[in-house]
Amino acid sequence: MSFQTSSIHGGDHLHRSSDVTPPINISTTYKYPKDPSKLVKAKDANYDSIFNSGDYYYSRLSHPNSDLIELILDNICHGNCVVYNSGLSAFFALLTHFNPKHILIGQAYHGCHGIADIFSRNNWTQVLELNHENFLYLQPGDLVHLETPVNPEGIHFDISHYAQLAHEKGAILLVDSTFAPPPLQNPFNQGADIIMHSATKYFGGHSDLLAGIIVAKDLDTKKKFVQDRIYLGTNIGNLESSMLVRSLKTLKLRVLTQSDNCVKLVKYLNDNNDKFPNLIKVVHGSLQSDSFISNQVTGHSPVFSVLLKDEETAKTFPSKLKYFYHATSLGGVESLIEWRAISDTTVDERLLRVSVGVEDVEDLIQDFTQALNQ
Ligand SMILES: *Cc1c(COP(=O)(O)O)cnc(C)c1O
C-alpha cells in the first residue's frame, strides 16, 4: 500500500465497528471471551496472540488505537514500529534495551542528554561527545546517537558517514529523525540501525498530544521493545492514540506543505538579507551545499533559525509577529517562533527558532517582513 493510502487505510482490518472514525476506547481492561475453549493460559500466550491480533486484555499492553497506530506506521516508516507515550519514553526504551557501555551524543535534544545523564549517574553507561576521536572508545554494542536534521537550525548531518564509523566498531547507529519525519527522509537507506521520532511534533501535528515512536528493522527487535514496554509502563494513552490515528491521515499533506513553506520563507529572507539590518543570518538545511544531502532527504525540515542583531532585538521580535505564536515545540499546523534562550542554556542569545506551519506562505513572508522592518 502506498504512503497516503496506508495513512488512511493501513489499519482498516482492525476496525471493530462500522464507525468511519474509530472510537476512543477509554477502557483499561477488556472482557475475556465467553467461550471457555478460547481462554489461553499466560504460559501459552505469545506476541502474536496479544499484539495486533484484535484481542485486548489490559491497556498497558495494547489497546485498539495503539494497535492501529503501529500498523499504519509500519508502512509509512518502512520498518516495525513501537509507539510510546512520549519521544523521551522511546529514547529511554532504546537505552534500556541496548544497555550500551558508551553513548556518543552530540548536538541533540536536551531531554535525550538528560536521560543519557541519568544512565551515567547510575553508572550504567559512559556518555561521550559525538566526535571522531571518541569513536576510538567504542566497543561492540555501544550506541551512537545522531539527531539529523538537528535542533534548532534544521541542518543535516551525513548519516552514511556516521553509520560507517559506528559499524567499524560494531556499534549501533540510532537516528533521531524528529525534524524530518516521513516522507522527508528514511535513515535506514543511509545505514541507520534504528530510528526514533518524537511523534509529539509532526506525526501528531496539532500541538495536542505527546507520543514517541521507535522504528526497528525487524519484527524480532520490535517484539523485544514491546515486551519491555509492558513493564516500563510507557504505552501511549487511549485518548492520545485516537488523536494520533486522526493525525496520521494528513501527515504527508501537512509535512510537505510545511517543508515547502519553510524553504520559501528561508529563501526569501536569505535572498533579501541585505534589506534587513536587524537580520544577521538565516540558518537552514536548504542553504547547505553538501553533496550527501540530495541522497539523504527528499525535502528539508520545516524548522529553521535566524540570528538577529542583538539579544534585545531577538527577545522583542516574537511580540511583533501576527501569525507566529511565541511558544516552544514544533511540528504543529500553526507556525511557532521561540526565543531559544528561554529553553536552552547553551544557545546564542540572539537566536530565534521558527517552526513553519501550513498557513499561506505569502502571509508568513509578509508578517516576517513587517516585523523585521519595525
Ligand atoms: C521533542 C523532541 C524529543 C522529545 O520528545 P517528547 O515527545 O517531547 O518527549 C526528542 N527529540 C527531538 C529531536 C525532539 O524535538
The ligand as an ORCA input file, in Angstrom:
! r2SCAN-3c Opt
* xyz 0 1
  C      10.704     16.962     21.276
  C      11.846     16.116     20.934
  C      12.148     14.953     21.650
  C      11.360     14.542     22.882
  O      10.044     14.230     22.573
  P       8.827     14.375     23.607
  O       7.692     13.849     22.809
  O       8.720     15.829     23.970
  O       9.168     13.525     24.787
  C      13.213     14.175     21.240
  N      13.974     14.524     20.171
  C      13.715     15.640     19.467
  C      14.590     15.971     18.306
  C      12.651     16.475     19.819
  O      12.420     17.593     19.107
*
